[in-house]
Amino acid sequence: MADEGSDRSEASPAAVVDFIEGVQYPCSKAEILEHAAKAGAPKMVMEALQRLPDEQYYNLAHLIDRFSRVSP
């Protein structure tokens, strides 16, 4: 688990991809969060994913595009 004081900037698209690898598309935000949690995603990654829009994600490129728009 990440330290409570970890900087959110560490939740880069590359870091997120590690914890969503294997998710089946299309999928919802809730499914992405569930998959990441089961994969052991640290708090900073979960917080970043929670900022995603609540929509269907059709592939990894779509998810990363939306992630890039909401990440600090």
mmCIF file of the N, C-alpha and C atoms, coordinates in Angstrom:
data_MODEL
# 
_entry.id   MODEL 
# 
loop_
_atom_site.group_PDB 
_atom_site.id 
_atom_site.type_symbol 
_atom_site.label_atom_id 
_atom_site.label_alt_id 
_atom_site.label_comp_id 
_atom_site.label_asym_id 
_atom_site.label_entity_id 
_atom_site.label_seq_id 
_atom_site.pdbx_PDB_ins_code 
_atom_site.Cartn_x 
_atom_site.Cartn_y 
_atom_site.Cartn_z 
_atom_site.occupancy 
_atom_site.B_iso_or_equiv 
_atom_site.pdbx_formal_charge 
_atom_site.auth_seq_id 
_atom_site.auth_comp_id 
_atom_site.auth_asym_id 
_atom_site.auth_atom_id 
_atom_site.pdbx_PDB_model_num 
ATOM 1   N N  . MET A 1 1  ? 0.826   -1.185 0.000   1.00 0.00 ? 1  MET A N  1 
ATOM 2   C CA . MET A 1 1  ? 0.000   0.000  0.000   1.00 0.00 ? 1  MET A CA 1 
ATOM 3   C C  . MET A 1 1  ? 0.872   1.251  0.000   1.00 0.00 ? 1  MET A C  1 
ATOM 4   N N  . ALA A 1 2  ? 0.380   2.280  -0.649  1.00 0.00 ? 2  ALA A N  1 
ATOM 5   C CA . ALA A 1 2  ? 1.115   3.543  -0.711  1.00 0.00 ? 2  ALA A CA 1 
ATOM 6   C C  . ALA A 1 2  ? 0.978   4.277  0.611   1.00 0.00 ? 2  ALA A C  1 
ATOM 7   N N  . ASP A 1 3  ? 1.958   5.115  0.898   1.00 0.00 ? 3  ASP A N  1 
ATOM 8   C CA . ASP A 1 3  ? 1.887   5.955  2.087   1.00 0.00 ? 3  ASP A CA 1 
ATOM 9   C C  . ASP A 1 3  ? 0.723   6.913  1.948   1.00 0.00 ? 3  ASP A C  1 
ATOM 10  N N  . GLU A 1 4  ? 0.132   7.272  3.087   1.00 0.00 ? 4  GLU A N  1 
ATOM 11  C CA . GLU A 1 4  ? -0.962  8.231  3.084   1.00 0.00 ? 4  GLU A CA 1 
ATOM 12  C C  . GLU A 1 4  ? -0.531  9.546  2.460   1.00 0.00 ? 4  GLU A C  1 
ATOM 13  N N  . GLY A 1 5  ? 0.737   9.918  2.605   1.00 0.00 ? 5  GLY A N  1 
ATOM 14  C CA . GLY A 1 5  ? 1.210   11.189 2.112   1.00 0.00 ? 5  GLY A CA 1 
ATOM 15  C C  . GLY A 1 5  ? 1.731   11.144 0.698   1.00 0.00 ? 5  GLY A C  1 
ATOM 16  N N  . SER A 1 6  ? 1.516   10.056 -0.036  1.00 0.00 ? 6  SER A N  1 
ATOM 17  C CA . SER A 1 6  ? 2.027   9.945  -1.399  1.00 0.00 ? 6  SER A CA 1 
ATOM 18  C C  . SER A 1 6  ? 1.447   11.034 -2.284  1.00 0.00 ? 6  SER A C  1 
ATOM 19  N N  . ASP A 1 7  ? 2.265   11.522 -3.178  1.00 0.00 ? 7  ASP A N  1 
ATOM 20  C CA . ASP A 1 7  ? 1.853   12.558 -4.109  1.00 0.00 ? 7  ASP A CA 1 
ATOM 21  C C  . ASP A 1 7  ? 1.000   11.951 -5.206  1.00 0.00 ? 7  ASP A C  1 
ATOM 22  N N  . ARG A 1 8  ? -0.127  12.577 -5.538  1.00 0.00 ? 8  ARG A N  1 
ATOM 23  C CA . ARG A 1 8  ? -1.026  12.051 -6.564  1.00 0.00 ? 8  ARG A CA 1 
ATOM 24  C C  . ARG A 1 8  ? -0.382  12.003 -7.937  1.00 0.00 ? 8  ARG A C  1 
ATOM 25  N N  . SER A 1 9  ? 0.639   12.815 -8.150  1.00 0.00 ? 9  SER A N  1 
ATOM 26  C CA . SER A 1 9  ? 1.270   12.824 -9.461  1.00 0.00 ? 9  SER A CA 1 
ATOM 27  C C  . SER A 1 9  ? 1.894   11.476 -9.794  1.00 0.00 ? 9  SER A C  1 
ATOM 28  N N  . GLU A 1 10 ? 2.090   10.626 -8.797  1.00 0.00 ? 10 GLU A N  1 
ATOM 29  C CA . GLU A 1 10 ? 2.634   9.300  -9.030  1.00 0.00 ? 10 GLU A CA 1 
ATOM 30  C C  . GLU A 1 10 ? 1.635   8.401  -9.769  1.00 0.00 ? 10 GLU A C  1 
ATOM 31  N N  . ALA A 1 11 ? 0.369   8.754  -9.770  1.00 0.00 ? 11 ALA A N  1 
ATOM 32  C CA . ALA A 1 11 ? -0.651  7.949  -10.436 1.00 0.00 ? 11 ALA A CA 1 
ATOM 33  C C  . ALA A 1 11 ? -0.686  8.319  -11.924 1.00 0.00 ? 11 ALA A C  1 
ATOM 34  N N  . SER A 1 12 ? 0.399   8.009  -12.597 1.00 0.00 ? 12 SER A N  1 
ATOM 35  C CA . SER A 1 12 ? 0.504   8.282  -14.026 1.00 0.00 ? 12 SER A CA 1 
ATOM 36  C C  . SER A 1 12 ? -0.307  7.257  -14.806 1.00 0.00 ? 12 SER A C  1 
ATOM 37  N N  . PRO A 1 13 ? -0.579  7.536  -16.073 1.00 0.00 ? 13 PRO A N  1 
ATOM 38  C CA . PRO A 1 13 ? -1.264  6.518  -16.883 1.00 0.00 ? 13 PRO A CA 1 
ATOM 39  C C  . PRO A 1 13 ? -0.541  5.172  -16.846 1.00 0.00 ? 13 PRO A C  1 
ATOM 40  N N  . ALA A 1 14 ? 0.786   5.182  -16.861 1.00 0.00 ? 14 ALA A N  1 
ATOM 41  C CA . ALA A 1 14 ? 1.539   3.918  -16.822 1.00 0.00 ? 14 ALA A CA 1 
ATOM 42  C C  . ALA A 1 14 ? 1.291   3.168  -15.520 1.00 0.00 ? 14 ALA A C  1 
ATOM 43  N N  . ALA A 1 15 ? 1.222   3.883  -14.406 1.00 0.00 ? 15 ALA A N  1 
ATOM 44  C CA . ALA A 1 15 ? 0.964   3.241  -13.119 1.00 0.00 ? 15 ALA A CA 1 
ATOM 45  C C  . ALA A 1 15 ? -0.441  2.656  -13.083 1.00 0.00 ? 15 ALA A C  1 
ATOM 46  N N  . VAL A 1 16 ? -1.388  3.369  -13.651 1.00 0.00 ? 16 VAL A N  1 
ATOM 47  C CA . VAL A 1 16 ? -2.779  2.901  -13.666 1.00 0.00 ? 16 VAL A CA 1 
ATOM 48  C C  . VAL A 1 16 ? -2.915  1.643  -14.519 1.00 0.00 ? 16 VAL A C  1 
ATOM 49  N N  . VAL A 1 17 ? -2.258  1.634  -15.664 1.00 0.00 ? 17 VAL A N  1 
ATOM 50  C CA . VAL A 1 17 ? -2.345  0.490  -16.583 1.00 0.00 ? 17 VAL A CA 1 
ATOM 51  C C  . VAL A 1 17 ? -1.944  -0.809 -15.887 1.00 0.00 ? 17 VAL A C  1 
ATOM 52  N N  . ASP A 1 18 ? -0.953  -0.739 -15.025 1.00 0.00 ? 18 ASP A N  1 
ATOM 53  C CA . ASP A 1 18 ? -0.509  -1.937 -14.309 1.00 0.00 ? 18 ASP A CA 1 
ATOM 54  C C  . ASP A 1 18 ? -1.642  -2.581 -13.520 1.00 0.00 ? 18 ASP A C  1 
ATOM 55  N N  . PHE A 1 19 ? -2.574  -1.785 -13.019 1.00 0.00 ? 19 PHE A N  1 
ATOM 56  C CA . PHE A 1 19 ? -3.641  -2.307 -12.157 1.00 0.00 ? 19 PHE A CA 1 
ATOM 57  C C  . PHE A 1 19 ? -4.956  -2.552 -12.882 1.00 0.00 ? 19 PHE A C  1 
ATOM 58  N N  . ILE A 1 20 ? -5.039  -2.172 -14.149 1.00 0.00 ? 20 ILE A N  1 
ATOM 59  C CA . ILE A 1 20 ? -6.264  -2.453 -14.912 1.00 0.00 ? 20 ILE A CA 1 
ATOM 60  C C  . ILE A 1 20 ? -6.009  -3.455 -16.022 1.00 0.00 ? 20 ILE A C  1 
ATOM 61  N N  . GLU A 1 21 ? -4.793  -3.957 -16.091 1.00 0.00 ? 21 GLU A N  1 
ATOM 62  C CA . GLU A 1 21 ? -4.458  -4.957 -17.098 1.00 0.00 ? 21 GLU A CA 1 
ATOM 63  C C  . GLU A 1 21 ? -5.376  -6.161 -16.932 1.00 0.00 ? 21 GLU A C  1 
ATOM 64  N N  . GLY A 1 22 ? -5.967  -6.578 -18.031 1.00 0.00 ? 22 GLY A N  1 
ATOM 65  C CA . GLY A 1 22 ? -6.848  -7.741 -18.008 1.00 0.00 ? 22 GLY A CA 1 
ATOM 66  C C  . GLY A 1 22 ? -8.321  -7.417 -17.857 1.00 0.00 ? 22 GLY A C  1 
ATOM 67  N N  . VAL A 1 23 ? -8.659  -6.145 -17.626 1.00 0.00 ? 23 VAL A N  1 
ATOM 68  C CA . VAL A 1 23 ? -10.074 -5.779 -17.538 1.00 0.00 ? 23 VAL A CA 1 
ATOM 69  C C  . VAL A 1 23 ? -10.718 -6.039 -18.905 1.00 0.00 ? 23 VAL A C  1 
ATOM 70  N N  . GLN A 1 24 ? -11.960 -6.491 -18.901 1.00 0.00 ? 24 GLN A N  1 
ATOM 71  C CA . GLN A 1 24 ? -12.661 -6.810 -20.144 1.00 0.00 ? 24 GLN A CA 1 
ATOM 72  C C  . GLN A 1 24 ? -13.462 -5.592 -20.619 1.00 0.00 ? 24 GLN A C  1 
ATOM 73  N N  . TYR A 1 25 ? -13.196 -5.162 -21.845 1.00 0.00 ? 25 TYR A N  1 
ATOM 74  C CA . TYR A 1 25 ? -13.901 -4.022 -22.443 1.00 0.00 ? 25 TYR A CA 1 
ATOM 75  C C  . TYR A 1 25 ? -15.028 -4.526 -23.316 1.00 0.00 ? 25 TYR A C  1 
ATOM 76  N N  . PRO A 1 26 ? -16.105 -3.772 -23.472 1.00 0.00 ? 26 PRO A N  1 
ATOM 77  C CA . PRO A 1 26 ? -16.393 -2.516 -22.784 1.00 0.00 ? 26 PRO A CA 1 
ATOM 78  C C  . PRO A 1 26 ? -16.685 -2.774 -21.303 1.00 0.00 ? 26 PRO A C  1 
ATOM 79  N N  . CYS A 1 27 ? -16.410 -1.742 -20.494 1.00 0.00 ? 27 CYS A N  1 
ATOM 80  C CA . CYS A 1 27 ? -16.643 -1.856 -19.061 1.00 0.00 ? 27 CYS A CA 1 
ATOM 81  C C  . CYS A 1 27 ? -17.020 -0.490 -18.499 1.00 0.00 ? 27 CYS A C  1 
ATOM 82  N N  . SER A 1 28 ? -17.611 -0.524 -17.329 1.00 0.00 ? 28 SER A N  1 
ATOM 83  C CA . SER A 1 28 ? -18.022 0.706  -16.656 1.00 0.00 ? 28 SER A CA 1 
ATOM 84  C C  . SER A 1 28 ? -16.930 1.180  -15.713 1.00 0.00 ? 28 SER A C  1 
ATOM 85  N N  . LYS A 1 29 ? -17.068 2.386  -15.240 1.00 0.00 ? 29 LYS A N  1 
ATOM 86  C CA . LYS A 1 29 ? -16.151 2.923  -14.238 1.00 0.00 ? 29 LYS A CA 1 
ATOM 87  C C  . LYS A 1 29 ? -16.144 2.013  -13.012 1.00 0.00 ? 29 LYS A C  1 
ATOM 88  N N  . ALA A 1 30 ? -17.313 1.548  -12.586 1.00 0.00 ? 30 ALA A N  1 
ATOM 89  C CA . ALA A 1 30 ? -17.400 0.676  -11.413 1.00 0.00 ? 30 ALA A CA 1 
ATOM 90  C C  . ALA A 1 30 ? -16.613 -0.613 -11.632 1.00 0.00 ? 30 ALA A C  1 
ATOM 91  N N  . GLU A 1 31 ? -16.689 -1.168 -12.827 1.00 0.00 ? 31 GLU A N  1 
ATOM 92  C CA . GLU A 1 31 ? -15.941 -2.391 -13.128 1.00 0.00 ? 31 GLU A CA 1 
ATOM 93  C C  . GLU A 1 31 ? -14.434 -2.136 -13.117 1.00 0.00 ? 31 GLU A C  1 
ATOM 94  N N  . ILE A 1 32 ? -14.023 -0.976 -13.608 1.00 0.00 ? 32 ILE A N  1 
ATOM 95  C CA . ILE A 1 32 ? -12.602 -0.615 -13.596 1.00 0.00 ? 32 ILE A CA 1 
ATOM 96  C C  . ILE A 1 32 ? -12.116 -0.495 -12.154 1.00 0.00 ? 32 ILE A C  1 
ATOM 97  N N  . LEU A 1 33 ? -12.897 0.190  -11.316 1.00 0.00 ? 33 LEU A N  1 
ATOM 98  C CA . LEU A 1 33 ? -12.521 0.348  -9.912  1.00 0.00 ? 33 LEU A CA 1 
ATOM 99  C C  . LEU A 1 33 ? -12.442 -1.002 -9.202  1.00 0.00 ? 33 LEU A C  1 
ATOM 100 N N  . GLU A 1 34 ? -13.395 -1.867 -9.468  1.00 0.00 ? 34 GLU A N  1 
ATOM 101 C CA . GLU A 1 34 ? -13.406 -3.194 -8.852  1.00 0.00 ? 34 GLU A CA 1 
ATOM 102 C C  . GLU A 1 34 ? -12.179 -3.996 -9.283  1.00 0.00 ? 34 GLU A C  1 
ATOM 103 N N  . HIS A 1 35 ? -11.869 -3.964 -10.559 1.00 0.00 ? 35 HIS A N  1 
ATOM 104 C CA . HIS A 1 35 ? -10.714 -4.692 -11.082 1.00 0.00 ? 35 HIS A CA 1 
ATOM 105 C C  . HIS A 1 35 ? -9.418  -4.167 -10.459 1.00 0.00 ? 35 HIS A C  1 
ATOM 106 N N  . ALA A 1 36 ? -9.276  -2.854 -10.388 1.00 0.00 ? 36 ALA A N  1 
ATOM 107 C CA . ALA A 1 36 ? -8.070  -2.250 -9.817  1.00 0.00 ? 36 ALA A CA 1 
ATOM 108 C C  . ALA A 1 36 ? -7.924  -2.612 -8.338  1.00 0.00 ? 36 ALA A C  1 
ATOM 109 N N  . ALA A 1 37 ? -9.034  -2.588 -7.619  1.00 0.00 ? 37 ALA A N  1 
ATOM 110 C CA . ALA A 1 37 ? -8.991  -2.939 -6.189  1.00 0.00 ? 37 ALA A CA 1 
ATOM 111 C C  . ALA A 1 37 ? -8.561  -4.390 -6.004  1.00 0.00 ? 37 ALA A C  1 
ATOM 112 N N  . LYS A 1 38 ? -9.110  -5.286 -6.810  1.00 0.00 ? 38 LYS A N  1 
ATOM 113 C CA . LYS A 1 38 ? -8.736  -6.704 -6.728  1.00 0.00 ? 38 LYS A CA 1 
ATOM 114 C C  . LYS A 1 38 ? -7.269  -6.919 -7.105  1.00 0.00 ? 38 LYS A C  1 
ATOM 115 N N  . ALA A 1 39 ? -6.744  -6.046 -7.954  1.00 0.00 ? 39 ALA A N  1 
ATOM 116 C CA . ALA A 1 39 ? -5.347  -6.146 -8.379  1.00 0.00 ? 39 ALA A CA 1 
ATOM 117 C C  . ALA A 1 39 ? -4.399  -5.521 -7.359  1.00 0.00 ? 39 ALA A C  1 
ATOM 118 N N  . GLY A 1 40 ? -4.957  -4.944 -6.289  1.00 0.00 ? 40 GLY A N  1 
ATOM 119 C CA . GLY A 1 40 ? -4.126  -4.374 -5.246  1.00 0.00 ? 40 GLY A CA 1 
ATOM 120 C C  . GLY A 1 40 ? -3.636  -2.968 -5.515  1.00 0.00 ? 40 GLY A C  1 
ATOM 121 N N  . ALA A 1 41 ? -4.404  -2.214 -6.289  1.00 0.00 ? 41 ALA A N  1 
ATOM 122 C CA . ALA A 1 41 ? -4.007  -0.837 -6.606  1.00 0.00 ? 41 ALA A CA 1 
ATOM 123 C C  . ALA A 1 41 ? -3.855  -0.008 -5.337  1.00 0.00 ? 41 ALA A C  1 
ATOM 124 N N  . PRO A 1 42 ? -2.788  0.786  -5.253  1.00 0.00 ? 42 PRO A N  1 
ATOM 125 C CA . PRO A 1 42 ? -2.603  1.646  -4.080  1.00 0.00 ? 42 PRO A CA 1 
ATOM 126 C C  . PRO A 1 42 ? -3.620  2.783  -4.068  1.00 0.00 ? 42 PRO A C  1 
ATOM 127 N N  . LYS A 1 43 ? -3.711  3.418  -2.914  1.00 0.00 ? 43 LYS A N  1 
ATOM 128 C CA . LYS A 1 43 ? -4.682  4.496  -2.715  1.00 0.00 ? 43 LYS A CA 1 
ATOM 129 C C  . LYS A 1 43 ? -4.590  5.571  -3.793  1.00 0.00 ? 43 LYS A C  1 
ATOM 130 N N  . MET A 1 44 ? -3.370  5.974  -4.169  1.00 0.00 ? 44 MET A N  1 
ATOM 131 C CA . MET A 1 44 ? -3.224  7.056  -5.156  1.00 0.00 ? 44 MET A CA 1 
ATOM 132 C C  . MET A 1 44 ? -3.829  6.666  -6.501  1.00 0.00 ? 44 MET A C  1 
ATOM 133 N N  . VAL A 1 45 ? -3.714  5.396  -6.877  1.00 0.00 ? 45 VAL A N  1 
ATOM 134 C CA . VAL A 1 45 ? -4.285  4.929  -8.142  1.00 0.00 ? 45 VAL A CA 1 
ATOM 135 C C  . VAL A 1 45 ? -5.802  4.867  -8.032  1.00 0.00 ? 45 VAL A C  1 
ATOM 136 N N  . MET A 1 46 ? -6.315  4.361  -6.918  1.00 0.00 ? 46 MET A N  1 
ATOM 137 C CA . MET A 1 46 ? -7.766  4.291  -6.734  1.00 0.00 ? 46 MET A CA 1 
ATOM 138 C C  . MET A 1 46 ? -8.383  5.690  -6.743  1.00 0.00 ? 46 MET A C  1 
ATOM 139 N N  . GLU A 1 47 ? -7.736  6.636  -6.087  1.00 0.00 ? 47 GLU A N  1 
ATOM 140 C CA . GLU A 1 47 ? -8.252  8.012  -6.083  1.00 0.00 ? 47 GLU A CA 1 
ATOM 141 C C  . GLU A 1 47 ? -8.262  8.596  -7.488  1.00 0.00 ? 47 GLU A C  1 
ATOM 142 N N  . ALA A 1 48 ? -7.234  8.321  -8.248  1.00 0.00 ? 48 ALA A N  1 
ATOM 143 C CA . ALA A 1 48 ? -7.169  8.816  -9.627  1.00 0.00 ? 48 ALA A CA 1 
ATOM 144 C C  . ALA A 1 48 ? -8.280  8.193  -10.470 1.00 0.00 ? 48 ALA A C  1 
ATOM 145 N N  . LEU A 1 49 ? -8.489  6.902  -10.328 1.00 0.00 ? 49 LEU A N  1 
ATOM 146 C CA . LEU A 1 49 ? -9.542  6.224  -11.100 1.00 0.00 ? 49 LEU A CA 1 
ATOM 147 C C  . LEU A 1 49 ? -10.931 6.702  -10.687 1.00 0.00 ? 49 LEU A C  1 
ATOM 148 N N  . GLN A 1 50 ? -11.106 7.056  -9.431  1.00 0.00 ? 50 GLN A N  1 
ATOM 149 C CA . GLN A 1 50 ? -12.411 7.543  -8.971  1.00 0.00 ? 50 GLN A CA 1 
ATOM 150 C C  . GLN A 1 50 ? -12.779 8.874  -9.622  1.00 0.00 ? 50 GLN A C  1 
ATOM 151 N N  . ARG A 1 51 ? -11.803 9.596  -10.141 1.00 0.00 ? 51 ARG A N  1 
ATOM 152 C CA . ARG A 1 51 ? -12.084 10.870 -10.828 1.00 0.00 ? 51 ARG A CA 1 
ATOM 153 C C  . ARG A 1 51 ? -12.534 10.667 -12.280 1.00 0.00 ? 51 ARG A C  1 
ATOM 154 N N  . LEU A 1 52 ? -12.478 9.441  -12.770 1.00 0.00 ? 52 LEU A N  1 
ATOM 155 C CA . LEU A 1 52 ? -12.923 9.181  -14.148 1.00 0.00 ? 52 LEU A CA 1 
ATOM 156 C C  . LEU A 1 52 ? -14.404 9.505  -14.298 1.00 0.00 ? 52 LEU A C  1 
ATOM 157 N N  . PRO A 1 53 ? -14.811 9.946  -15.489 1.00 0.00 ? 53 PRO A N  1 
ATOM 158 C CA . PRO A 1 53 ? -16.245 10.127 -15.744 1.00 0.00 ? 53 PRO A CA 1 
ATOM 159 C C  . PRO A 1 53 ? -16.972 8.786  -15.636 1.00 0.00 ? 53 PRO A C  1 
ATOM 160 N N  . ASP A 1 54 ? -18.213 8.824  -15.207 1.00 0.00 ? 54 ASP A N  1 
ATOM 161 C CA . ASP A 1 54 ? -19.033 7.621  -15.071 1.00 0.00 ? 54 ASP A CA 1 
ATOM 162 C C  . ASP A 1 54 ? -19.629 7.288  -16.437 1.00 0.00 ? 54 ASP A C  1 
ATOM 163 N N  . GLU A 1 55 ? -18.899 6.514  -17.219 1.00 0.00 ? 55 GLU A N  1 
ATOM 164 C CA . GLU A 1 55 ? -19.322 6.156  -18.567 1.00 0.00 ? 55 GLU A CA 1 
ATOM 165 C C  . GLU A 1 55 ? -18.781 4.787  -18.937 1.00 0.00 ? 55 GLU A C  1 
ATOM 166 N N  . GLN A 1 56 ? -19.155 4.302  -20.101 1.00 0.00 ? 56 GLN A N  1 
ATOM 167 C CA . GLN A 1 56 ? -18.610 3.047  -20.632 1.00 0.00 ? 56 GLN A CA 1 
ATOM 168 C C  . GLN A 1 56 ? -17.245 3.326  -21.248 1.00 0.00 ? 56 GLN A C  1 
ATOM 169 N N  . TYR A 1 57 ? -16.319 2.437  -21.009 1.00 0.00 ? 57 TYR A N  1 
ATOM 170 C CA . TYR A 1 57 ? -14.987 2.518  -21.597 1.00 0.00 ? 57 TYR A CA 1 
ATOM 171 C C  . TYR A 1 57 ? -14.854 1.371  -22.582 1.00 0.00 ? 57 TYR A C  1 
ATOM 172 N N  . TYR A 1 58 ? -14.501 1.715  -23.817 1.00 0.00 ? 58 TYR A N  1 
ATOM 173 C CA . TYR A 1 58 ? -14.521 0.745  -24.904 1.00 0.00 ? 58 TYR A CA 1 
ATOM 174 C C  . TYR A 1 58 ? -13.191 0.051  -25.139 1.00 0.00 ? 58 TYR A C  1 
ATOM 175 N N  . ASN A 1 59 ? -12.104 0.683  -24.685 1.00 0.00 ? 59 ASN A N  1 
ATOM 176 C CA . ASN A 1 59 ? -10.782 0.069  -24.823 1.00 0.00 ? 59 ASN A CA 1 
ATOM 177 C C  . ASN A 1 59 ? -9.805  0.853  -23.952 1.00 0.00 ? 59 ASN A C  1 
ATOM 178 N N  . LEU A 1 60 ? -8.585  0.370  -23.875 1.00 0.00 ? 60 LEU A N  1 
ATOM 179 C CA . LEU A 1 60 ? -7.584  1.006  -23.034 1.00 0.00 ? 60 LEU A CA 1 
ATOM 180 C C  . LEU A 1 60 ? -7.291  2.436  -23.484 1.00 0.00 ? 60 LEU A C  1 
ATOM 181 N N  . ALA A 1 61 ? -7.225  2.672  -24.776 1.00 0.00 ? 61 ALA A N  1 
ATOM 182 C CA . ALA A 1 61 ? -6.933  4.019  -25.280 1.00 0.00 ? 61 ALA A CA 1 
ATOM 183 C C  . ALA A 1 61 ? -8.009  5.005  -24.829 1.00 0.00 ? 61 ALA A C  1 
ATOM 184 N N  . HIS A 1 62 ? -9.262  4.602  -24.864 1.00 0.00 ? 62 HIS A N  1 
ATOM 185 C CA . HIS A 1 62 ? -10.380 5.443  -24.423 1.00 0.00 ? 62 HIS A CA 1 
ATOM 186 C C  . HIS A 1 62 ? -10.227 5.758  -22.935 1.00 0.00 ? 62 HIS A C  1 
ATOM 187 N N  . LEU A 1 63 ? -9.927  4.749  -22.139 1.00 0.00 ? 63 LEU A N  1 
ATOM 188 C CA . LEU A 1 63 ? -9.771  4.940  -20.705 1.00 0.00 ? 63 LEU A CA 1 
ATOM 189 C C  . LEU A 1 63 ? -8.602  5.885  -20.404 1.00 0.00 ? 63 LEU A C  1 
ATOM 190 N N  . ILE A 1 64 ? -7.470  5.674  -21.038 1.00 0.00 ? 64 ILE A N  1 
ATOM 191 C CA . ILE A 1 64 ? -6.299  6.527  -20.798 1.00 0.00 ? 64 ILE A CA 1 
ATOM 192 C C  . ILE A 1 64 ? -6.566  7.957  -21.251 1.00 0.00 ? 64 ILE A C  1 
ATOM 193 N N  . ASP A 1 65 ? -7.285  8.125  -22.354 1.00 0.00 ? 65 ASP A N  1 
ATOM 194 C CA . ASP A 1 65 ? -7.644  9.480  -22.795 1.00 0.00 ? 65 ASP A CA 1 
ATOM 195 C C  . ASP A 1 65 ? -8.448  10.203 -21.719 1.00 0.00 ? 65 ASP A C  1 
ATOM 196 N N  . ARG A 1 66 ? -9.453  9.537  -21.176 1.00 0.00 ? 66 ARG A N  1 
ATOM 197 C CA . ARG A 1 66 ? -10.290 10.164 -20.131 1.00 0.00 ? 66 ARG A CA 1 
ATOM 198 C C  . ARG A 1 66 ? -9.466  10.373 -18.862 1.00 0.00 ? 66 ARG A C  1 
ATOM 199 N N  . PHE A 1 67 ? -8.635  9.414  -18.522 1.00 0.00 ? 67 PHE A N  1 
ATOM 200 C CA . PHE A 1 67 ? -7.786  9.525  -17.341 1.00 0.00 ? 67 PHE A CA 1 
ATOM 201 C C  . PHE A 1 67 ? -6.871  10.744 -17.449 1.00 0.00 ? 67 PHE A C  1 
ATOM 202 N N  . SER A 1 68 ? -6.285  10.937 -18.604 1.00 0.00 ? 68 SER A N  1 
ATOM 203 C CA . SER A 1 68 ? -5.374  12.061 -18.822 1.00 0.00 ? 68 SER A CA 1 
ATOM 204 C C  . SER A 1 68 ? -6.077  13.405 -18.662 1.00 0.00 ? 68 SER A C  1 
ATOM 205 N N  . ARG A 1 69 ? -7.351  13.438 -18.964 1.00 0.00 ? 69 ARG A N  1 
ATOM 206 C CA . ARG A 1 69 ? -8.122  14.690 -18.866 1.00 0.00 ? 69 ARG A CA 1 
ATOM 207 C C  . ARG A 1 69 ? -8.472  15.045 -17.430 1.00 0.00 ? 69 ARG A C  1 
ATOM 208 N N  . VAL A 1 70 ? -8.580  14.050 -16.545 1.00 0.00 ? 70 VAL A N  1 
ATOM 209 C CA . VAL A 1 70 ? -8.992  14.316 -15.171 1.00 0.00 ? 70 VAL A CA 1 
ATOM 210 C C  . VAL A 1 70 ? -7.851  14.267 -14.174 1.00 0.00 ? 70 VAL A C  1 
ATOM 211 N N  . SER A 1 71 ? -6.681  13.842 -14.610 1.00 0.00 ? 71 SER A N  1 
ATOM 212 C CA . SER A 1 71 ? -5.529  13.758 -13.714 1.00 0.00 ? 71 SER A CA 1 
ATOM 213 C C  . SER A 1 71 ? -4.891  15.113 -13.534 1.00 0.00 ? 71 SER A C  1 
ATOM 214 N N  . PRO A 1 72 ? -4.439  15.382 -12.303 1.00 0.00 ? 72 PRO A N  1 
ATOM 215 C CA . PRO A 1 72 ? -3.790  16.678 -12.043 1.00 0.00 ? 72 PRO A CA 1 
ATOM 216 C C  . PRO A 1 72 ? -2.462  16.795 -12.774 1.00 0.00 ? 72 PRO A C  1 
# 
